[in-house]
Amino acid sequence: MKFRIDRDALADAVAWTARSLPVRPPSVPVLAGLMVESTDGGIALSGFDYETSARTTVDADVADEGRVLVSGRLLADICKSLPSRPVDVVLDGPKVSVTCGSARFSLQTMPVADYPALPAVPNAAGTVSADEFATAVGQAVAAAGRDDVLALLTGVRIEFEGSTIALLATDRFRASLRELPWFPNDPALSTSAVVPAKALSDIAKSFTAGGDLTIAVSGQDDGQSLIGFEGSTAAGTRRTTTRLLEGEFPKVRQLFSAASETVAYVGTADLVDAVRRVSLVAERNTPVRMTFSEGQVLLEAGSGDDAQAQETLEATVEGEGLAIGFNPTFLLEGLQVLGKPMVHMSFTQPSRPASLAGVQEAGEQPGSTFRYLIMPVRLPS
């Protein structure tokens, strides 16, 4: 194997592929390796940890074809440090030499025969804007669980229904729903998949160079439980798969249809800042209290002999005033992904979930693009 490649193209491709490698030393040592293959059309780099696979192709000047397995993390660190010069990669016996200008590295190879085959990508289901999908995923995962004991709740349910994709997540204390358009290959497509939230977030962020993202979903009868994503870059193509979570996802969609009795509009940035300030005195698992009345919302935290804080913000309030408490961390995580200058907050009663949505101005009705539900915390009497 022998090829020459642009330094930036190699570093970018190696960094993207290495993101699928195990962070800790794996029980199967070869899974820490990155497969490098050179062919007539360029080079391909692959990584796999039995859960997530990644493969990218990059243009290169190939003198000799071949393939080799080397430490992925080490190769990524080396490529980041190389000067801005062409890189020559040559397999020499049991080692691979990486030369860039006057810098030269020699890497020990790993047994190629022991490396597992990457899973086959399911059939393509359709395409979506890569940037829009990344934004949608960033909003949806805000409500995903982080406790591996409830593994299914650490996932995001993706529903494919005709020309719409819906992403839902919940950790039992909050829930999110994000919808966006896409272009299915089959207009009658109706299926769903529960994808690990962390893997989905990492994948979505890695395809933000613009253009379209192809999504492939395994069918019920093809013997797989995978979702795949493929996109193009200036230097080549990227393709990744991840294993789905199994089980019956909670039926959270119906929670978003509750009729509101009180609606409030508050500036998003002002509310974020105020919640951060007053929550400084909120002890662990204690709420920030929000009291809505005509023209304002009062935020309070702390009580009794403990430190206390309060702040008043302008608000447009429609309906009866109310007092309600929220976990400040959960509240902030929802506010920070709204992406709009105003937050539309709707309430049924202080003991029921509140709904947050982003709008451009007070009085505007929120669309169905993104909604975030948050369970209130019981306030002391």
C-alpha positions, 0 to 999 in steps of 0.5 A: 500500500502506498499513496499520497494525500492532502494533509487536511483531507486526511486529517478530517477523514481520520478524525471523522472515522475515529469518532466511532472507536471505543473511548476505553481500551476494548475487550477486542483489541482490534476494535481500537484500530482504523482500517485504511484501504487504498484502491484505484479511486482513492482511499477508504477509512473504516471504524467499528465497535459492534454498535456504530460503524463509520466509513469514509472515502477520500480522493488520493494519489494511489501508487499501490493498492492494499489495506492495513489496520493501525491504532485509530486514536494514534493516527488521528493525533498524528494527522492533527499535528502534521504540517500543511504539506502532502502526506505520504503513507507507505506500508513497509513490512509490519509497519506503516510510515507516515511522512509529511515534510520533514516529519516521519512516523512509523506505526505498528500494524494490527492483524487485518484478518481479525477485524470484523466486517462492517454491517451492510447498510439498509436500503435508503429510505429518503433524504433530508437537509443535513443542517435541518436534521442536525438542528432537529436532533439537537433539540430532540435529545434535550429530553432524552434520558441519561440513565443506562438502567432505563436504556430505552429512554436514552434513545430518540424515537424517529417516526417516518410518516410520508413526507414528515420525520418526527423525533421524540424523546423523554426521560419521564420528567420531560419530553420533546417533539420535533418535526421536519420535512424530508423526501422519502423514496416511498411516499407511503412509508410508515415506520419508526426506529429508536436510536441511541441519543448520544450516537444520533447526536454525534452522527448528526453533528458530523454531517453539518457541511450542508447538502442532503443526508440519506437515511436508511432504515432496516425493515422488519423482515431484513434481519437487521436492527440498524439505521444508516446515514450517508452524505457527501463532502468536498473530498468524498463520501461518509457513511455510518450505521448504528444499532437500534434500541429494542422495546416499546417506546412510551406513548408521549405524543398524546401529551402534546395535545393537552389544551392550555388554560394559561399562556405566557410569552417571555424573552428567551434570552432574558429568561435563560439568564434569570433562571441561571441567576436565581438557581445559584441559591437553589439546593440540589433537587429544589425548584425555581418557582415561577409566579405568572401575573398580569404583565410579569413573571416572578422567579424565586429560589431558596427559602427559610434561613437559606440563601434566597433569590428573586427576579422579575421579568416582563411577560405577556400573560393570557388567562389566569395567573399561576405559580409553578416550580421547575427543576432549573436544569431541565428548564434551562436545557429546554430553553437553550434549544428553542432557537427563537427570541420568545418562549411561548409557555402554556399551562393546564394546571400547576401539577400538569406538564408545561409546554415550551415552544419558540416564537418570534414575538408575543401573541404568535401561535407556535407551530408544530416544529418543536415542543418541549414538555417539562413536569413541574416540581411540587412547591412547598405550601 
